[in-house]
Amino acid sequence: MIKQITNIDEIKYLTNTFHSKKKSVGFVPTMGALHAGHESLFKKSVSENDITVASIFVNRTQFNDADDYKNYPRTIENDLQVLEKTGVDVLFLPKHEEIYNDDYRYRIVENSLSKILCGSSRLGHFEGVLTIVLKLLNIVSPTKAYFGEKDYQQYLLIDGMCKALFMNVEIVSCAIIREKDGLAMSSRNLLLTHDERKIAPNFYKILRNAESTSLAKTQLERLGFQVDYIEDLYRRRFGAVFLGKVRLIDNVQI
């Protein structure tokens, strides 16, 4: 049975014990509402490390919309089943008050990549992401930490932060896991209505097949998507759209 820990000192003691025994520690930080995309991260960590730790923490500081934070799906019973099935050894469930004992006075700020794409429309989002990831990495002290490529901008920022701060952890990127119809797996998919879910796969299809970003935007808007951005960077095409109240992101190699 998976070991559940809520206390920071306890998880630090446990992972330090693993390291003292020369055991590698894999870490997968999540916000819960786990799906097959998360499962792929867990399985990769389990295959590459002696011990795998996962965390579930819905990080308030990365939400620029209070309603988005309030409505974020929380499915702890299903999450525990996923963690057990994939062989995760330890679940870290920290409390907001303990993680942010400084009341978020100290935070990580990046002044370039974090200001474009998702960062241009979600003010403060990546400050919250980088701050919580740094805190969790310092607490867990993993050998490797795993992040999905659906949030490719986030992966680049986290990898860059760890290199800039000389952190002793390897950041591992993992391929996007998609539904059979192509929609990138995401916790937010649970918030789509039945009709929106039928339209949603067109996001990936158009992102992948449109000859230009402007054409992709036009085609998406014709189908009822509200486009935040479509941009080609880093040999990838990045996109963010709204379907109703649900914001979806994706990226494809070009």
C-alpha positions as a Markdown table, in Angstrom:
| # | Residue | x | y | z |
|---|---|---|---|---|
| 1 | Met | 0.0 | 0.0 | 0.0 |
| 2 | Ile | 1.2 | 3.5 | -0.9 |
| 3 | Lys | 2.6 | 5.5 | 2.0 |
| 4 | Gln | 0.9 | 8.9 | 2.5 |
| 5 | Ile | 2.8 | 11.8 | 4.0 |
| 6 | Thr | 1.5 | 15.3 | 4.7 |
| 7 | Asn | 4.3 | 16.7 | 6.9 |
| 8 | Ile | 7.4 | 18.3 | 5.3 |
| 9 | Asp | 9.9 | 17.2 | 7.9 |
| 10 | Glu | 8.7 | 13.6 | 7.5 |
| 11 | Ile | 9.0 | 13.5 | 3.7 |
| 12 | Lys | 12.5 | 15.1 | 4.0 |
| 13 | Tyr | 13.6 | 12.5 | 6.5 |
| 14 | Leu | 12.2 | 9.7 | 4.3 |
| 15 | Thr | 13.9 | 10.7 | 1.1 |
| 16 | Asn | 17.2 | 11.5 | 2.9 |
| 17 | Thr | 17.1 | 8.0 | 4.2 |
| 18 | Phe | 16.7 | 6.7 | 0.7 |
| 19 | His | 19.7 | 8.7 | -0.5 |
| 20 | Ser | 21.8 | 7.5 | 2.4 |
| 21 | Lys | 21.2 | 4.0 | 1.2 |
| 22 | Lys | 22.3 | 5.0 | -2.3 |
| 23 | Lys | 18.8 | 4.7 | -3.7 |
| 24 | Ser | 17.6 | 6.9 | -6.5 |
| 25 | Val | 14.4 | 8.9 | -6.0 |
| 26 | Gly | 12.1 | 9.7 | -8.8 |
| 27 | Phe | 9.5 | 12.5 | -8.3 |
| 28 | Val | 6.3 | 13.4 | -10.1 |
| 29 | Pro | 4.6 | 16.6 | -8.9 |
| 30 | Thr | 0.9 | 16.8 | -9.8 |
| 31 | Met | -2.2 | 18.7 | -8.9 |
| 32 | Gly | -4.3 | 15.5 | -8.9 |
| 33 | Ala | -7.2 | 14.6 | -11.1 |
| 34 | Leu | -4.9 | 11.9 | -12.5 |
| 35 | His | -5.2 | 10.4 | -15.9 |
| 36 | Ala | -3.3 | 8.2 | -18.3 |
| 37 | Gly | -0.9 | 11.1 | -19.0 |
| 38 | His | 0.1 | 11.1 | -15.4 |
| 39 | Glu | 0.3 | 7.4 | -15.4 |
| 40 | Ser | 3.0 | 7.5 | -18.1 |
| 41 | Leu | 5.1 | 9.8 | -15.9 |
| 42 | Phe | 4.7 | 7.5 | -12.9 |
| 43 | Lys | 5.6 | 4.4 | -14.9 |
| 44 | Lys | 8.7 | 6.0 | -16.3 |
| 45 | Ser | 9.8 | 7.1 | -12.9 |
| 46 | Val | 9.2 | 3.6 | -11.4 |
| 47 | Ser | 11.2 | 2.0 | -14.2 |
| 48 | Glu | 14.1 | 4.4 | -13.8 |
| 49 | Asn | 14.4 | 4.7 | -10.0 |
| 50 | Asp | 14.5 | 2.7 | -6.8 |
| 51 | Ile | 11.8 | 4.8 | -5.2 |
| 52 | Thr | 9.1 | 7.0 | -6.7 |
| 53 | Val | 7.4 | 9.8 | -4.9 |
| 54 | Ala | 4.3 | 11.6 | -6.3 |
| 55 | Ser | 2.8 | 14.8 | -4.8 |
| 56 | Ile | -0.7 | 16.1 | -5.1 |
| 57 | Phe | -1.1 | 19.8 | -4.4 |
| 58 | Val | -3.5 | 22.2 | -6.1 |
| 59 | Asn | -1.2 | 25.2 | -6.1 |
| 60 | Arg | -3.3 | 28.3 | -5.5 |
| 61 | Thr | -0.5 | 30.8 | -6.5 |
| 62 | Gln | -0.4 | 29.7 | -10.2 |
| 63 | Phe | -4.1 | 30.4 | -10.8 |
| 64 | Asn | -4.8 | 33.9 | -12.1 |
| 65 | Asp | -8.5 | 33.2 | -11.9 |
| 66 | Ala | -10.0 | 32.4 | -8.5 |
| 67 | Asp | -13.0 | 30.6 | -10.1 |
| 68 | Asp | -10.5 | 28.4 | -12.0 |
| 69 | Tyr | -8.8 | 27.4 | -8.8 |
| 70 | Lys | -12.1 | 26.7 | -7.1 |
| 71 | Asn | -13.4 | 24.6 | -10.0 |
| 72 | Tyr | -10.2 | 22.6 | -10.6 |
| 73 | Pro | -11.2 | 18.9 | -10.4 |
| 74 | Arg | -10.3 | 17.1 | -7.1 |
| 75 | Thr | -10.6 | 13.3 | -7.3 |
| 76 | Ile | -8.5 | 11.9 | -4.5 |
| 77 | Glu | -10.1 | 8.5 | -4.4 |
| 78 | Asn | -9.5 | 7.8 | -8.1 |
| 79 | Asp | -6.0 | 9.4 | -7.7 |
| 80 | Leu | -5.0 | 6.9 | -5.0 |
| 81 | Gln | -6.1 | 4.0 | -7.3 |
| 82 | Val | -4.0 | 5.3 | -10.1 |
| 83 | Leu | -1.0 | 5.7 | -7.9 |
| 84 | Glu | -1.3 | 2.2 | -6.5 |
| 85 | Lys | -1.8 | 0.7 | -9.9 |
| 86 | Thr | 1.4 | 2.3 | -11.3 |
| 87 | Gly | 3.6 | 1.3 | -8.4 |
| 88 | Val | 4.3 | 4.7 | -6.8 |
| 89 | Asp | 5.8 | 4.2 | -3.4 |
| 90 | Val | 5.1 | 7.5 | -1.6 |
| 91 | Leu | 2.4 | 10.2 | -1.9 |
| 92 | Phe | 3.2 | 13.6 | -0.5 |
| 93 | Leu | 0.0 | 15.7 | 0.3 |
| 94 | Pro | 1.3 | 19.0 | 1.7 |
| 95 | Lys | -0.8 | 21.6 | 3.2 |
| 96 | His | -1.0 | 25.1 | 1.8 |
| 97 | Glu | -0.2 | 26.7 | 5.1 |
| 98 | Glu | 3.0 | 24.7 | 5.5 |
| 99 | Ile | 4.2 | 25.1 | 1.9 |
| 100 | Tyr | 3.6 | 28.8 | 2.0 |
| 101 | Asn | 4.6 | 29.6 | 5.5 |
| 102 | Asp | 6.1 | 32.9 | 4.2 |
| 103 | Asp | 2.6 | 33.9 | 2.8 |
| 104 | Tyr | 4.2 | 33.8 | -0.7 |
| 105 | Arg | 6.6 | 36.7 | 0.0 |
| 106 | Tyr | 9.4 | 34.9 | -1.6 |
| 107 | Arg | 8.9 | 33.8 | -5.2 |
| 108 | Ile | 10.8 | 32.8 | -8.4 |
| 109 | Val | 10.6 | 35.3 | -11.2 |
| 110 | Glu | 11.8 | 34.6 | -14.8 |
| 111 | Asn | 11.9 | 37.6 | -17.1 |
| 112 | Ser | 11.9 | 36.2 | -20.7 |
| 113 | Leu | 10.2 | 32.9 | -21.6 |
| 114 | Ser | 7.6 | 33.2 | -18.8 |
| 115 | Lys | 6.3 | 36.4 | -20.4 |
| 116 | Ile | 5.1 | 34.9 | -23.7 |
| 117 | Leu | 2.6 | 32.3 | -24.7 |
| 118 | Cys | 0.7 | 31.3 | -21.6 |
| 119 | Gly | 2.6 | 33.8 | -19.6 |
| 120 | Ser | 1.3 | 36.8 | -21.6 |
| 121 | Ser | -2.4 | 36.1 | -20.7 |
| 122 | Arg | -2.0 | 34.4 | -17.3 |
| 123 | Leu | -0.2 | 37.1 | -15.3 |
| 124 | Gly | 1.8 | 35.6 | -12.4 |
| 125 | His | 1.1 | 32.0 | -13.5 |
| 126 | Phe | 4.7 | 30.9 | -14.0 |
| 127 | Glu | 5.9 | 32.7 | -10.9 |
| 128 | Gly | 3.5 | 30.4 | -9.0 |
| 129 | Val | 4.6 | 27.3 | -11.0 |
| 130 | Leu | 8.3 | 27.9 | -10.6 |
| 131 | Thr | 8.0 | 28.8 | -6.9 |
| 132 | Ile | 6.0 | 25.6 | -6.0 |
| 133 | Val | 8.2 | 23.4 | -8.1 |
| 134 | Leu | 11.4 | 24.8 | -6.5 |
| 135 | Lys | 9.8 | 24.3 | -3.0 |
| 136 | Leu | 8.8 | 20.7 | -3.8 |
| 137 | Leu | 12.2 | 19.8 | -5.3 |
| 138 | Asn | 14.0 | 21.2 | -2.2 |
| 139 | Ile | 11.7 | 19.2 | 0.0 |
| 140 | Val | 11.8 | 15.9 | -1.8 |
| 141 | Ser | 15.4 | 16.1 | -3.1 |
| 142 | Pro | 14.8 | 13.8 | -6.0 |
| 143 | Thr | 17.4 | 12.3 | -8.3 |
| 144 | Lys | 15.0 | 12.8 | -11.3 |
| 145 | Ala | 11.8 | 14.7 | -11.7 |
| 146 | Tyr | 9.3 | 14.1 | -14.5 |
| 147 | Phe | 7.2 | 16.6 | -16.4 |
| 148 | Gly | 4.9 | 16.1 | -19.4 |
| 149 | Glu | 5.5 | 17.8 | -22.7 |
| 150 | Lys | 1.9 | 19.0 | -23.0 |
| 151 | Asp | 3.0 | 21.9 | -20.8 |
| 152 | Tyr | 6.2 | 22.3 | -22.9 |
| 153 | Gln | 6.7 | 25.9 | -21.9 |
| 154 | Gln | 6.5 | 24.9 | -18.3 |
| 155 | Tyr | 9.0 | 22.1 | -18.8 |
| 156 | Leu | 11.5 | 24.5 | -20.4 |
| 157 | Leu | 11.1 | 27.0 | -17.6 |
| 158 | Ile | 11.6 | 24.4 | -14.9 |
| 159 | Asp | 14.6 | 22.8 | -16.6 |
| 160 | Gly | 16.1 | 26.3 | -17.1 |
| 161 | Met | 15.5 | 27.2 | -13.5 |
| 162 | Cys | 17.2 | 24.1 | -12.2 |
| 163 | Lys | 20.2 | 24.6 | -14.4 |
| 164 | Ala | 20.4 | 28.3 | -13.5 |
| 165 | Leu | 20.3 | 27.6 | -9.8 |
| 166 | Phe | 22.7 | 24.6 | -10.0 |
| 167 | Met | 20.2 | 22.2 | -8.5 |
| 168 | Asn | 21.2 | 18.6 | -8.2 |
| 169 | Val | 18.3 | 17.1 | -10.1 |
| 170 | Glu | 17.7 | 15.9 | -13.6 |
| 171 | Ile | 14.5 | 17.2 | -15.2 |
| 172 | Val | 13.0 | 14.6 | -17.5 |
| 173 | Ser | 10.4 | 15.4 | -20.2 |
| 174 | Cys | 7.8 | 12.9 | -21.2 |
| 175 | Ala | 5.8 | 12.7 | -24.4 |
| 176 | Ile | 2.2 | 13.9 | -24.6 |
| 177 | Ile | -0.4 | 11.2 | -24.1 |
| 178 | Arg | -3.5 | 11.6 | -26.2 |
| 179 | Glu | -7.0 | 10.3 | -26.3 |
| 180 | Lys | -7.9 | 8.1 | -29.3 |
| 181 | Asp | -9.3 | 11.1 | -31.0 |
| 182 | Gly | -6.1 | 13.1 | -30.5 |
| 183 | Leu | -7.1 | 15.4 | -27.7 |
| 184 | Ala | -4.2 | 15.8 | -25.3 |
| 185 | Met | -5.0 | 14.3 | -21.9 |
| 186 | Ser | -5.6 | 16.9 | -19.3 |
| 187 | Ser | -7.4 | 17.2 | -16.0 |
| 188 | Arg | -9.3 | 20.1 | -17.5 |
| 189 | Asn | -11.0 | 17.8 | -20.0 |
| 190 | Leu | -13.3 | 16.7 | -17.2 |
| 191 | Leu | -14.8 | 20.2 | -17.2 |
| 192 | Leu | -15.9 | 20.1 | -20.9 |
| 193 | Thr | -19.6 | 19.6 | -21.6 |
| 194 | His | -20.6 | 16.7 | -23.8 |
| 195 | Asp | -20.9 | 18.9 | -26.9 |
| 196 | Glu | -17.6 | 20.7 | -26.2 |
| 197 | Arg | -15.8 | 17.3 | -25.8 |
| 198 | Lys | -16.9 | 16.4 | -29.3 |
| 199 | Ile | -15.5 | 19.6 | -30.7 |
| 200 | Ala | -12.2 | 19.6 | -28.7 |
| 201 | Pro | -10.2 | 17.1 | -30.8 |
| 202 | Asn | -10.2 | 19.6 | -33.7 |
| 203 | Phe | -7.7 | 21.6 | -31.7 |
| 204 | Tyr | -5.0 | 19.1 | -32.1 |
| 205 | Lys | -5.9 | 18.3 | -35.7 |
| 206 | Ile | -5.8 | 21.9 | -36.8 |
| 207 | Leu | -2.7 | 22.7 | -34.8 |
| 208 | Arg | -0.9 | 19.8 | -36.5 |
| 209 | Asn | -2.2 | 20.3 | -40.1 |
| 210 | Ala | -2.8 | 24.0 | -40.7 |
| 211 | Glu | -0.2 | 25.5 | -43.1 |
| 212 | Ser | 0.2 | 28.6 | -40.9 |
| 213 | Thr | -0.6 | 30.0 | -37.5 |
| 214 | Ser | -3.0 | 32.5 | -39.0 |
| 215 | Leu | -4.9 | 29.8 | -40.9 |
| 216 | Ala | -5.0 | 27.6 | -37.7 |
| 217 | Lys | -6.5 | 30.5 | -35.8 |
| 218 | Thr | -9.2 | 31.1 | -38.5 |
| 219 | Gln | -10.1 | 27.4 | -38.7 |
| 220 | Leu | -10.4 | 27.1 | -34.9 |
| 221 | Glu | -12.6 | 30.2 | -34.6 |
| 222 | Arg | -14.9 | 28.9 | -37.3 |
| 223 | Leu | -15.5 | 25.9 | -35.1 |
| 224 | Gly | -16.3 | 27.9 | -32.0 |
| 225 | Phe | -13.0 | 28.0 | -30.2 |
| 226 | Gln | -11.8 | 31.3 | -28.7 |
| 227 | Val | -8.1 | 31.5 | -29.5 |
| 228 | Asp | -5.7 | 32.8 | -26.9 |
| 229 | Tyr | -2.6 | 32.2 | -29.1 |
| 230 | Ile | -1.2 | 30.1 | -31.9 |
| 231 | Glu | 2.6 | 30.6 | -32.2 |
| 232 | Asp | 5.6 | 28.7 | -33.8 |
| 233 | Leu | 8.6 | 28.7 | -31.5 |
| 234 | Tyr | 11.4 | 26.2 | -30.6 |
| 235 | Arg | 10.5 | 24.0 | -33.6 |
| 236 | Arg | 7.0 | 23.6 | -32.2 |
| 237 | Arg | 3.6 | 25.0 | -32.7 |
| 238 | Phe | 2.0 | 26.1 | -29.5 |
| 239 | Gly | -1.7 | 26.8 | -29.0 |
| 240 | Ala | -4.1 | 27.8 | -26.2 |
| 241 | Val | -7.8 | 28.0 | -26.7 |
| 242 | Phe | -11.0 | 28.3 | -24.8 |
| 243 | Leu | -14.0 | 26.0 | -25.3 |
| 244 | Gly | -16.7 | 27.6 | -23.2 |
| 245 | Lys | -15.1 | 28.3 | -19.9 |
| 246 | Val | -12.4 | 25.6 | -20.3 |
| 247 | Arg | -8.9 | 26.6 | -21.4 |
| 248 | Leu | -7.0 | 24.0 | -23.3 |
| 249 | Ile | -3.3 | 24.0 | -24.3 |
| 250 | Asp | -1.4 | 21.8 | -26.7 |
| 251 | Asn | 1.8 | 21.8 | -28.9 |
| 252 | Val | 3.1 | 19.8 | -31.8 |
| 253 | Gln | 6.5 | 19.5 | -33.4 |
| 254 | Ile | 7.0 | 21.2 | -36.7 |
